[in-house]
Amino acid sequence: VVLPAMLATPYIVVFWNSLHGKLLYFPFLEENIFGVHFYLIIFLMLPIYALLQLPLTILFLQSLFLGLAAYPLYYIVKKEINEHFGFLFVFLYLIHPGIQYTNLNEFHPESFFPLFFFSTFYSLISKRIKYFFIFALLSLTLKENFSLVIAMLGLYGVFIHKEKTGLLIFLLSIIWFYGAFFIIIPPLNKGVIGYFDIYPDFGNKPFEIIKNMTLHPATVVKALFTVKKIKYAIYLLAPLSFLPVLGLKTLILALPLSVQHFLSSRPMEYNISFYYSAEILPPLFICALYGLK
Protein backbone atom coordinates (compact mmCIF):
# COMPACT_ATOMS: atom_id res chain seq x y z
CA VAL A 1 0.00 0.00 0.00
CA VAL A 2 3.01 2.27 -0.45
CA LEU A 3 1.72 4.29 -3.41
CA PRO A 4 -1.75 5.00 -1.90
CA ALA A 5 -0.03 5.98 1.33
CA MET A 6 2.01 8.57 -0.55
CA LEU A 7 -1.09 9.83 -2.34
CA ALA A 8 -3.04 10.22 0.90
CA THR A 9 -0.27 12.24 2.57
CA PRO A 10 -0.31 14.58 4.44
CA TYR A 11 -3.79 14.22 5.96
CA ILE A 12 -3.56 10.47 6.52
CA VAL A 13 -1.27 11.14 9.46
CA VAL A 14 -3.90 13.36 11.09
CA PHE A 15 -6.42 10.50 11.01
CA TRP A 16 -3.84 8.03 12.29
CA ASN A 17 -2.65 10.31 15.09
CA SER A 18 -6.22 11.13 16.14
CA LEU A 19 -6.90 7.43 16.74
CA HIS A 20 -3.59 6.84 18.50
CA GLY A 21 -3.38 9.44 21.24
CA LYS A 22 -2.60 12.69 19.38
CA LEU A 23 -5.92 14.21 18.39
CA LEU A 24 -5.67 16.27 15.18
CA TYR A 25 -1.88 16.42 15.40
CA PHE A 26 -0.26 17.48 12.10
CA PRO A 27 3.44 16.50 12.33
CA PHE A 28 4.55 18.24 9.13
CA LEU A 29 4.00 21.61 10.81
CA GLU A 30 4.18 20.30 14.39
CA GLU A 31 0.78 21.70 15.27
CA ASN A 32 -2.94 20.98 15.45
CA ILE A 33 -4.53 20.63 11.99
CA PHE A 34 -6.98 23.39 12.97
CA GLY A 35 -4.01 25.73 12.87
CA VAL A 36 -3.94 25.10 9.11
CA HIS A 37 -7.65 24.92 8.29
CA PHE A 38 -10.83 24.42 10.28
CA TYR A 39 -11.47 20.88 9.03
CA LEU A 40 -14.30 19.84 11.35
CA ILE A 41 -15.30 17.18 8.82
CA ILE A 42 -12.43 15.07 10.17
CA PHE A 43 -14.54 14.22 13.23
CA LEU A 44 -17.27 12.84 10.96
CA MET A 45 -14.76 10.81 8.97
CA LEU A 46 -12.83 9.33 11.90
CA PRO A 47 -15.38 6.57 12.70
CA ILE A 48 -15.22 5.37 9.08
CA TYR A 49 -11.42 5.46 9.04
CA ALA A 50 -11.35 3.62 12.36
CA LEU A 51 -13.03 0.62 10.72
CA LEU A 52 -10.28 0.27 8.12
CA GLN A 53 -7.15 2.22 9.00
CA LEU A 54 -5.59 2.40 5.54
CA PRO A 55 -4.75 5.32 3.24
CA LEU A 56 -7.07 3.68 0.70
CA THR A 57 -10.01 4.35 3.00
CA ILE A 58 -9.94 8.13 2.70
CA LEU A 59 -8.88 7.97 -0.96
CA PHE A 60 -11.98 5.85 -1.59
CA LEU A 61 -14.14 8.39 0.25
CA GLN A 62 -12.70 11.19 -1.88
CA SER A 63 -13.56 9.41 -5.13
CA LEU A 64 -16.97 8.39 -3.81
CA PHE A 65 -17.99 11.88 -2.72
CA LEU A 66 -16.72 13.50 -5.91
CA GLY A 67 -18.78 11.04 -7.93
CA LEU A 68 -21.90 11.31 -5.75
CA ALA A 69 -21.98 15.07 -6.38
CA ALA A 70 -23.35 14.26 -9.85
CA TYR A 71 -26.57 13.04 -8.21
CA PRO A 72 -27.85 16.37 -6.78
CA LEU A 73 -26.46 18.21 -9.82
CA TYR A 74 -28.66 16.08 -12.07
CA TYR A 75 -31.77 16.93 -10.04
CA ILE A 76 -30.93 20.63 -10.02
CA VAL A 77 -30.69 20.74 -13.82
CA LYS A 78 -33.70 18.47 -14.26
CA LYS A 79 -35.80 20.79 -12.11
CA GLU A 80 -34.62 23.96 -13.84
CA ILE A 81 -34.56 22.67 -17.47
CA ASN A 82 -35.17 18.95 -18.09
CA GLU A 83 -33.69 15.49 -17.50
CA HIS A 84 -31.80 15.42 -20.81
CA PHE A 85 -29.78 18.48 -19.85
CA GLY A 86 -29.46 16.92 -16.41
CA PHE A 87 -27.54 14.01 -17.90
CA LEU A 88 -25.48 16.42 -20.01
CA PHE A 89 -24.40 18.43 -16.96
CA VAL A 90 -23.55 15.23 -15.08
CA PHE A 91 -21.35 14.15 -17.98
CA LEU A 92 -19.65 17.56 -18.14
CA TYR A 93 -19.06 17.50 -14.39
CA LEU A 94 -17.56 14.01 -14.31
CA ILE A 95 -15.15 14.63 -17.21
CA HIS A 96 -14.17 18.17 -16.20
CA PRO A 97 -10.36 18.33 -15.82
CA GLY A 98 -10.72 20.24 -12.54
CA ILE A 99 -12.67 17.35 -11.01
CA GLN A 100 -10.36 14.74 -12.53
CA TYR A 101 -7.24 16.43 -11.17
CA THR A 102 -8.85 16.87 -7.75
CA ASN A 103 -9.33 13.14 -7.58
CA LEU A 104 -5.77 12.49 -8.77
CA ASN A 105 -4.38 14.71 -6.00
CA GLU A 106 -3.76 13.40 -2.50
CA PHE A 107 -6.78 13.50 -0.21
CA HIS A 108 -8.17 16.91 0.75
CA PRO A 109 -11.48 17.58 2.55
CA GLU A 110 -12.22 20.18 -0.14
CA SER A 111 -13.14 17.30 -2.45
CA PHE A 112 -16.38 16.86 -0.47
CA PHE A 113 -17.53 20.38 -1.33
CA PRO A 114 -19.24 19.63 -4.69
CA LEU A 115 -21.60 17.09 -3.08
CA PHE A 116 -22.48 19.30 -0.11
CA PHE A 117 -22.83 22.46 -2.19
CA PHE A 118 -25.05 20.92 -4.87
CA SER A 119 -27.16 19.26 -2.15
CA THR A 120 -27.54 22.58 -0.34
CA PHE A 121 -28.55 24.36 -3.54
CA TYR A 122 -31.04 21.67 -4.57
CA SER A 123 -32.61 21.70 -1.10
CA LEU A 124 -33.07 25.46 -1.41
CA ILE A 125 -34.69 25.53 -4.85
CA SER A 126 -36.93 22.56 -4.00
CA LYS A 127 -38.02 24.23 -0.73
CA ARG A 128 -36.72 21.42 1.47
CA ILE A 129 -35.68 23.82 4.18
CA LYS A 130 -34.65 21.24 6.77
CA TYR A 131 -32.19 19.69 4.32
CA PHE A 132 -31.10 23.15 3.18
CA PHE A 133 -30.01 23.86 6.73
CA ILE A 134 -28.39 20.43 7.24
CA PHE A 135 -26.31 20.53 4.04
CA ALA A 136 -25.34 24.14 4.68
CA LEU A 137 -23.97 23.07 8.08
CA LEU A 138 -22.11 20.15 6.49
CA SER A 139 -20.53 22.56 4.01
CA LEU A 140 -19.35 24.73 6.89
CA THR A 141 -17.55 21.76 8.47
CA LEU A 142 -15.31 21.35 5.43
CA LYS A 143 -13.20 24.50 5.61
CA GLU A 144 -13.45 28.03 6.98
CA ASN A 145 -13.57 29.80 3.60
CA PHE A 146 -16.56 27.75 2.39
CA SER A 147 -18.64 29.70 4.88
CA LEU A 148 -18.36 32.71 2.53
CA VAL A 149 -19.97 30.74 -0.30
CA ILE A 150 -22.73 29.48 1.98
CA ALA A 151 -23.28 33.05 3.19
CA MET A 152 -23.80 34.15 -0.42
CA LEU A 153 -26.13 31.19 -0.94
CA GLY A 154 -28.12 32.36 2.08
CA LEU A 155 -28.50 35.82 0.54
CA TYR A 156 -29.43 34.23 -2.78
CA GLY A 157 -32.16 32.31 -0.97
CA VAL A 158 -33.52 35.48 0.61
CA PHE A 159 -33.61 37.68 -2.49
CA ILE A 160 -34.29 35.16 -5.27
CA HIS A 161 -36.38 32.49 -3.55
CA LYS A 162 -37.87 34.64 -0.77
CA GLU A 163 -36.70 32.11 1.78
CA LYS A 164 -36.32 33.66 5.23
CA THR A 165 -34.14 30.79 6.43
CA GLY A 166 -31.50 32.12 4.06
CA LEU A 167 -30.94 35.07 6.37
CA LEU A 168 -30.22 32.71 9.25
CA ILE A 169 -27.79 30.77 7.04
CA PHE A 170 -26.10 34.03 6.05
CA LEU A 171 -25.63 35.22 9.64
CA LEU A 172 -24.49 31.80 10.85
CA SER A 173 -21.95 31.56 8.03
CA ILE A 174 -20.47 34.99 8.72
CA ILE A 175 -20.18 34.22 12.44
CA TRP A 176 -18.66 30.83 11.59
CA PHE A 177 -16.07 32.42 9.30
CA TYR A 178 -15.11 35.06 11.85
CA GLY A 179 -14.85 32.53 14.67
CA ALA A 180 -12.81 30.05 12.64
CA PHE A 181 -10.51 32.46 10.83
CA PHE A 182 -9.89 35.08 13.50
CA ILE A 183 -10.39 33.22 16.81
CA ILE A 184 -9.67 29.49 16.41
CA ILE A 185 -6.98 29.26 13.72
CA PRO A 186 -4.50 32.06 14.71
CA PRO A 187 -3.48 30.76 18.17
CA LEU A 188 -3.10 27.22 16.80
CA ASN A 189 -1.18 28.41 13.75
CA LYS A 190 1.71 29.83 15.79
CA GLY A 191 2.76 31.95 12.82
CA VAL A 192 3.75 28.93 10.74
CA ILE A 193 1.48 29.83 7.78
CA GLY A 194 0.93 33.44 6.73
CA TYR A 195 -2.41 33.45 4.96
CA PHE A 196 -2.23 37.12 4.08
CA ASP A 197 1.31 36.98 2.70
CA ILE A 198 -0.03 35.61 -0.58
CA TYR A 199 -1.58 38.99 -1.50
CA PRO A 200 1.58 41.16 -1.60
CA ASP A 201 0.04 43.68 -4.01
CA PHE A 202 -2.61 44.60 -1.46
CA GLY A 203 -1.02 44.29 1.98
CA ASN A 204 -0.58 41.69 4.70
CA LYS A 205 -3.56 42.34 6.99
CA PRO A 206 -7.17 41.38 6.20
CA PHE A 207 -8.82 44.80 6.37
CA GLU A 208 -5.83 46.44 4.69
CA ILE A 209 -6.15 43.96 1.81
CA ILE A 210 -9.90 44.60 1.46
CA LYS A 211 -9.37 48.37 1.56
CA ASN A 212 -6.65 48.32 -1.09
CA MET A 213 -8.69 46.04 -3.35
CA THR A 214 -11.58 48.48 -3.08
CA LEU A 215 -9.57 51.66 -3.56
CA HIS A 216 -7.22 50.39 -6.27
CA PRO A 217 -9.24 48.53 -8.91
CA ALA A 218 -6.44 48.94 -11.45
CA THR A 219 -4.18 46.84 -9.21
CA VAL A 220 -6.90 44.21 -8.98
CA VAL A 221 -7.20 44.09 -12.77
CA LYS A 222 -3.42 43.82 -13.11
CA ALA A 223 -3.31 40.94 -10.62
CA LEU A 224 -6.14 39.11 -12.39
CA PHE A 225 -5.05 39.39 -15.99
CA THR A 226 -1.82 37.45 -16.05
CA VAL A 227 -1.12 34.78 -18.65
CA LYS A 228 -1.31 31.89 -16.16
CA LYS A 229 -4.55 33.12 -14.59
CA ILE A 230 -6.19 33.66 -17.97
CA LYS A 231 -5.19 30.11 -18.95
CA TYR A 232 -6.64 28.80 -15.68
CA ALA A 233 -9.92 30.63 -16.31
CA ILE A 234 -10.08 29.07 -19.77
CA TYR A 235 -9.45 25.60 -18.32
CA LEU A 236 -12.36 26.14 -15.91
CA LEU A 237 -14.82 27.76 -18.31
CA ALA A 238 -14.14 26.20 -21.73
CA PRO A 239 -15.55 22.75 -20.80
CA LEU A 240 -18.76 24.63 -19.90
CA SER A 241 -18.77 26.62 -23.17
CA PHE A 242 -18.17 29.78 -21.10
CA LEU A 243 -21.84 29.68 -20.02
CA PRO A 244 -21.05 30.69 -16.40
CA VAL A 245 -20.36 34.28 -17.49
CA LEU A 246 -24.02 34.51 -18.57
CA GLY A 247 -25.40 33.21 -15.27
CA LEU A 248 -25.57 36.66 -13.69
CA LYS A 249 -28.30 35.67 -11.23
CA THR A 250 -26.02 33.20 -9.48
CA LEU A 251 -22.63 34.82 -10.09
CA ILE A 252 -22.56 35.97 -6.46
CA LEU A 253 -22.06 32.32 -5.46
CA ALA A 254 -18.85 32.02 -7.49
CA LEU A 255 -17.27 35.31 -6.41
CA PRO A 256 -15.85 34.64 -2.89
CA LEU A 257 -13.55 31.71 -3.69
CA SER A 258 -12.80 32.89 -7.24
CA VAL A 259 -11.54 36.21 -5.86
CA GLN A 260 -9.55 34.42 -3.18
CA HIS A 261 -7.71 32.13 -5.59
CA PHE A 262 -7.35 34.37 -8.64
CA LEU A 263 -5.87 37.26 -6.65
CA SER A 264 -3.43 35.00 -4.82
CA SER A 265 0.26 35.03 -5.69
CA ARG A 266 0.61 31.28 -5.03
CA PRO A 267 0.75 29.54 -8.45
CA MET A 268 -0.94 26.37 -7.15
CA GLU A 269 -4.14 28.31 -6.47
CA TYR A 270 -4.67 29.00 -10.16
CA ASN A 271 -3.39 25.72 -11.56
CA ILE A 272 -5.87 23.19 -12.92
CA SER A 273 -3.66 20.35 -11.67
CA PHE A 274 -4.39 21.17 -8.03
CA TYR A 275 -7.47 20.49 -5.92
CA TYR A 276 -8.53 24.14 -5.61
CA SER A 277 -10.70 23.72 -8.70
CA ALA A 278 -13.10 21.65 -6.57
CA GLU A 279 -13.77 24.83 -4.58
CA ILE A 280 -14.51 27.05 -7.58
CA LEU A 281 -16.30 24.65 -9.94
CA PRO A 282 -19.55 23.85 -8.06
CA PRO A 283 -20.82 27.47 -8.12
CA LEU A 284 -19.62 27.76 -11.73
CA PHE A 285 -21.77 24.79 -12.74
CA ILE A 286 -24.79 26.52 -11.21
CA CYS A 287 -23.86 29.70 -13.09
CA ALA A 288 -23.56 27.65 -16.29
CA LEU A 289 -27.05 26.24 -15.73
CA TYR A 290 -28.65 29.66 -15.43
CA GLY A 291 -26.43 31.00 -18.20
CA LEU A 292 -27.90 28.32 -20.42
CA LYS A 293 -31.45 29.20 -19.36
N, C-alpha and C positions, 0 to 999 in steps of 0.2 A: 504494500500500500504506500510505497515511497512517493510515487508521482502525485497521487491525490493528496497526500499529506502536504506536499510542497504547494499544491494549488490552493489548499484551504488556509494556508498561512496568510496573515498572522492571527486571524481571529480564532482559529482552532485552539490555540493555547489558552485563550480566555475561557472557553467552555471547559477545557480540561482542568485548568486551575480552579475554576468555580466549583467543580465537583470533588476537588482534592485539597480543600483547606484554604485556598487563596481566592476568595470571591472576587470576581471581575478583575483579577490582576493581569496586567498587560506588560509582560517582561521586556518587550522591545524598547519601551520608554520608561520602564520601571515605575509604573503608576497604575492607578485604577483606570479601566477603559472609559469611564465616564469623564475622565479628564481629556479624552480625545473627542468623543461624541456621546450624546445622551442616548445610548442604545438600550432602552428599556426592553425591547423585544427579546433580548437575550434571556430574560427571566421566563418568557413564554416558550422559548426554544429548549431550555435546559432539560426539562423532563423528557423530551423526545431524544435529545442527545444522550441522556443518561441510559436509555434503553440499549443503545448501540454506540459505544464511544469510539467512533472511527471518523476520520476526516470525510469519508464518503457520505456520512449521514447528513452533514450540513450542506455538502455539495449537491446531494440529492434534493434537499429541501429548496435550495436555490433554483434548480432547474424546474422543480415541480411548481413553485410559486410563480416563476416567470411564465410558465406555460398556462397555468390556471387563470392568469390575468386575461387571457383571450375570452374566457367565458362571460364575465360581466361586460367586456367591450362589445361582444356580439349583441347582447341584449340592449345595450345603449343604442347602437346603430339601428337595430331592428325596430326599436320603439320610435326613433326619430326619423327613419327613412323606411327601410324594409329589410327582410331577412337576407335578401340577395347581397345587398351592400354590407350587411352584417358579416357574412362570410368573407367578403372582399377585405374588410378592415381587419378581420382576424388573420387572414393570410398575410396582409401587409405588415401587421404587428409581428407575427412570428418570424418573418424573413428579414425584418429590418436589421441592418448591420449593428445599430446601437444595442438592440436586444441580444443579438448573437454574441457580440463582444462582451457584454455584461456577463453572459453565462460562461464565456471562456475565461474570464478573469477569476481570481481566487474569490472565495466567498466574501460578500459584503451584505449587511442587512438592507442596504438600499435596493437590492434586487427584489425585495418584497413590495416595494412601493407601487408598481403598476397594478397589482392585484387589489391592494387596499384602496388606491385612489379611484380606480374604475368602479369598485364596489360602492364606495362612498358616493360617487357621482350618480350611479344608477339608482341608488336608494333615494337620492334627492329628487331626481326627475320622475321617479315612480311613486313619490309621496310615501315611501316607507320610512317614516321619520325615526322609528326606533333603530333601524339598521343604519340609517344615515348617521346617527349619533355614535353607534358602536364602531362602524368602520372609520369614522373620523378619529375616534380615540385610538384605534389600532394604528392608524397612520401616524399619529403623534408619537407613538412608542418607538417608531423606527429611527428617528434622528431629529435633532432640534430644529433644523432649518425647514423640515417638511411642515412644521406648524404654520409657516408663512403661506404655503400653498393652501392648506386647509382653512386658514383665515380668509383668504381670497374666495375660496369655495363657499364659506359661510356668507360672505357679502353677496356673492352671486345668487345664493339661495334666497336672500332677503329681497334683492331688487328685481331679479328675473322671475323667480318662482313664488314670490310673496310668502316665503316660508319663514315664520318668526324664529323657529329653532336655529336658523342660520346665524342670527345675531348672537345667540348663546355660543355657538361653535366659534364664531369670530372672536369673541371676548376670551373664551377658554384658550384658544390657540395663541393669542397674543400674550396672555399671562404665562402660558406654557413656555413660549419662546423666551420671554424675559427671564423666567425662573431658571430654565435650563442653561441659557447662554451667558447670563450675567451673574447668576448666584451659584449654581451647582458646578459647572465646568471650570471656571477660573481657579478656585482653590485646589482642585484636583489636578489641574494642568501643570501647576508649578513652573509655569513659564517655558515649558518644553516646546510647545507649538504656538507660534504667533499667528493667529487667524487673520489679523488685520495687516500683517506684513505683506500679504499678497496683492495689496492694492496701493502700490507705492506712488502712483500718479495722483492719489486723492488723500493720502494721509495714513496714519497708523492707529487712529482711534475711531470707534464706530460713528459717533455723531459728527466728527470732523470729516469722515469719509462721505457721509450722507450730505453734509453741507456743501462740500466741494463738488460733488456730483450734481447737486442742484444748481449751484452758482456758476459752474463751468461746463456747460453742455458741449462745448467744442472739444474739451479734453475727453469727455465721455465718448464722443463720436470717434476721436482719434484712437482711443483704446479699443473700440469695438471693431473698427474696420482695418484689421490687419489681415494679411494673406492667410495665415493659419486659421484665424477665427472665421473668415469668410468661407474657407474650405469646410470647416466643421459645420457651419450653418447649412451648407449645401448637402453635406452627408446626412444631416438630420431631416432636411425638408424635401430633398429630391425624391426619396422613396414615397413621399406623400403628395407628389406633384405640386409642391409648394402651396397646397390648399390651406395650411394653418394661417397664412398671412391674410386670408379672407375671413377667417372666423373671428371677427372683431368682438362679437358678443362674449366670447369665452377667453379672449386674449389675456385678460387679467389673471387667469389661472396659470398661464405660462411665464408671466413676467418675473416673479420673485427669484426662482432658481436660475432662469435664463440670465438675468442681470448678474446674479452672484457668480456664475461660472464664466460668462463671456467677458466680464470686466476684470477677472482674475489675471494675475501675471504668471500663474503656474500652468505650464503647457499641458499637463495631464487633464486639466479641467475643461479644455476645449479640444480633446483628442477622441475620436470615435472609438479608439481601441480600449478606452478605459470605461469603468462602470458608471461614470457620471451621467451618461446618456439615459440611464434608467430613471434618473431624477427628472430630466427635462422632457422626455418623450411622452409620458402619459397625458399631461395637459395638451401637448401638441397634437396628439391623436384626437382629442376632443375638439380642439380648434379646427382640425382638418374636417371633422364631421360637419361642423356648422359652416365651415367655408364651402363645403360641397353643397349644403342646403341652400 
